[in-house]
């Protein structure tokens, strides 16, 4: 562990996960919030002459950065003391290629993946625009590199509407127009829709790639032994409950909602609104049958994505 001393910040970081979302925590309640906890810790540190040098720089709110925690109401707690130094807090943490934030959402991680994938599209641009390279080779390279980078780890994402729009508009359709050498002036003059762009490139919607990966991951979870950690954690998320009363408003979406949407896409009327395990677990445990269902759904979904019907 690399601790901080004096004016030198710690290399090892801690992360605070608030009991509620920051916007809810800003309302007056009897429970201590991040800001009040920071102020209380700052007061205690000011009374201690040994730590007064590190108090001022860590009790001020962290400035909002487009690539950092998106909620401006979130304030980093003050560092906590350890033997011979201190450990400071961070608002983002990279673990196995995935960005983790205190709000436990995936928007920041998705933006990071899109930025990296877009950079890869720019890197391979001289290759895809080469006159001796046909369109099929271009799209194959794009799917194997940039699109695979954008969807890395998507099986664990909680898919929301902003994430869908970011993947489609900010990355996928823009990348396909780059491959086809279509600029926005041509899009406006010729009224080229996203479905027409996908059809020209013969590449389906990115959400189809995402759903197929999610379905394959669900099948692997269903066939895992019960003592495997991914199996236990995933199905605990889908079946556990909390006895505390729920706060007003719609609860934050979880990976369970994403799994249900994927199951409803592939199985249609075979699963109900909440997709209980009894309705699909036996089907998913049959590997050949499950893969056949995924392939059949994928073929139909690709044909639908090439039509002019836009969701």
N, C-alpha and C positions, 0 to 999 in steps of 0.2 A: 504494500500500500504506500502510495506517494502522498504524504501529507503536506499541507502548507505551513509555512513558518514566516512570521513577520509580514513583509509586503509581498512575499512570494505565494502565489495561489497554489492550491493543491492540484496535482494531476489526477488523482483519484476523485471521482465525483459522486455525489449522492443525489437522489431524485425524490421529491415529495409528491405523493399522489393524494390530492385533497379528497375529503369524504364526499364532496359534491362539486359540480361544475363551478368555475370561477365566477360566472355571472350570478349564480344563486348565492355564492358565498359573500357577494358584495352587499346583500340585503342584511338589515340589522337582525341578528339572531343572538341567542345566548351562548352559542358555541364559538370558540376561538377560530378566527379565520387566518389566512396566510399573512395578511397585513398586520393584524393584531399580534400574532405570534412573533413576527419579525420585529415589531416595535418593542415588545416585551423583552425579547432576547437582546435587542440593541441597548435597552436601558440597563440590563444586567451586565452587559459587557462594558458599558461606559463607567460603571462603578468599579470595574476591575482594571487596574493600571497595566496589567500584563497584556490585555487584548484590545486596548483602546485604539491601537494603530490599524486594526483590521475591521473596525466596526463601520466606519463611514462609507467605505467603498462597497460594502456588501448589504447595507440596509436600504439603499436607494433602489427604486423600482428599475427593473431591467428594461431598456428601451425596446420598443417593438420593432422587430426585424422581419421582413417578408419571409425569410427562410427559417425563422425561429418560431417559438410558440405563438400561434396566431391571436390569442386572446390578450388584448392590452391590459385587462384587469388582473392578469396573473403576475404576481411579484415573487421573486425568488426568496425563500427563507434565508435568514442569516446563517452563516456557517456554524457548525457545532464543534465543540472542542473535543479533542482526543489527546492522548499523552504526547507531549512535546510539540503540539501543533493543532491544526484544525482541518476539517473537510468541508469544502464548499459545495453548494447545490448547483445543478444545471437544469435547463428546461428542455433538453433533448439529449438522447443517448443512442449511439449506434451500436446495435447488438446483432451480430451475424447478418450484417447487411440491411437491417431493418431499423428505422428511426422510431424510438419510443419517446412519447411526450407525456406530461402529467395528466392530460385530459383523456389519455388512452384511446385517441382517435387515430385514423390512418391518413388524414388529409396531408399532413406534412410529409409522411413517408411516400405517398403517391406523387406529390410534387417533386420530391427528390428523384424518384425513379423516372419520371417524365423528363426531367432536366438531363439526366444521364443518357436516356434513350435518344433524346433529340440531338445531343452532341454526337452520338454514334451515327445518326442519319447524316449529319453534316460531314462526318469523317468519311463515310462511304459514298458521298455524293459524286466524286470524280469517277468512281467505279460504275454507279448505276446510270450515269449519263454517258458512258462510253458507247460509241456507235456500234461496236461489235458485240455488245451484251444485249440479249433479248429480254423481253419483259418478264418472262417466267423466272429467269435467273435472278433478275433484280428483286422481285417480290420474295423469292425463296431466301435470298440473303437478308432481306429486311426482316422477315419473320424469324429467321434463325438468330439474328443479332439484336437489332433495336427493339423489336416487339417483345422478344424474350426478356430483354433487360427491363422494359417497362412493366411487365407482368411478373417479375421475379418475386416470389412470396405472396402472390395474390390469393392463394388458397386460405390464408389467415386474415385477409382484409375484411373489414365491415364495409360493404359497398353501399354508398349513399348516392343520391342524385348528383351532388357536386362532383363526386369522384367519377361517376359515369360520364358527365359532361367534359371533365378535364381529360379523361382518357380518349374520348371520341374526338372532341374539337381541338384541344390543344396539342394533341400528339398524332393520333391515328390518321385522321383525314388530312391533316396538314402534311404528314409524311407521305401519304399516297399521292397527294398533288405534287409533291417534290419529285417522286419517282416518275410520275407521268408528265412532268415538266409543264404543269398547269399553274398559271398565276391567277391572282384574285381578279384581275381585269377580265380574263377569259371566263371565270366563274360567273361574274356579274353580267357580262354581255351575252353569253351563251346559256345562262341560267343552269349551270351544271350543279345538280344536287349531290348530296353525299352518297346516296345510293348509286347514282351513275358513276361517281368516282370509284366506288368499291367494285362495281361491275367491270369497268374498264381495266382495273388492276387485277381483277379476279381474286380479290382478297375480301373475306367477309368482315363484318363488324368486329371490333376488338372485344366487345362484350361477349361475343360467342366464344372466342378463345378463353376468356376469363371464366365463363360458366362451365365450359368443358373441363378446365383444370379443377374447378371446384367440385364437379361431379366425380372426377377420377379420385380426388382426395377423399371424398365422402365414402366411395367404395373401398378404398384402402383402410379407412378407419373402421368400417363395418367388418372387415375381415381380420383386423388385428386381434390378438389375444387380449383379454380383459386386463391383464397385468401390465400391458404396454402403456407408458405415460401419455402419448398423444391420444390414444383411445379413451382413457379415463378422463383426461382433461376436457376433450371436445364434447363428450356426451354428458359430463357434469354441467357444462355450460348450457347444454340444450335441455336439461331436465331439472336443475336445481332451482331453488327459490329462496327468497329472503323474507323473513317474518316481519321486518320493520315496515311501517306504512310507506307507501310510495308518495313522492312529492307530486304536486300538481303539474299537469302537462304531460306530453308524450315522453315516455322513457327513451333514453339514448339507445340507438340501434346497436345490436351486437352481431357477432359472427353467426349466431343462431338464425337471425333474420335472413342473412345472406344464404345460408345453407337451405333454408326453407324455400327461398326464391328459386334457387338452382334446381331443387327437387321438383317444384311445381312446373318449371320450364320443361323438364325432361319427361316427367310422369303425368303431366296434365291432370286429368280427373281422377287418377289413382290415389292422389294424396289430398287431404283436406286442408283447411286454412292453416293449421298449426303443424301439419306433417308429423304426427307422432311416430315413434320408432316402429310400432307394430304394423304400419302401413307400407313400409319400404325396406326395413332392415333385412328381411329374408331375401328380397330381390337383390339387394346390394351385396350380400354375402356370396352370391353366385357370380363369380368373376366373369365368366363368358357371357352370361345373360346380361349383366350390368354393362359390360363394354359394348355389347350389341345395341342396347338401348341408347347409350351415349352416341354411338356412331350413327344410328338412325335419326336421332334428334338433330345431330350436328349437320347431317346432309340436308334435312328440311330447313333448318335455321339458316344455312348458307344461302339457299335459294331465295328465302324470304328477304334476306338482307340485301339482295341485289335488285329488289323491286323499288319503285318510287315511293312506297309507303314509308313515311318517317314517323317514328314514335314521338 
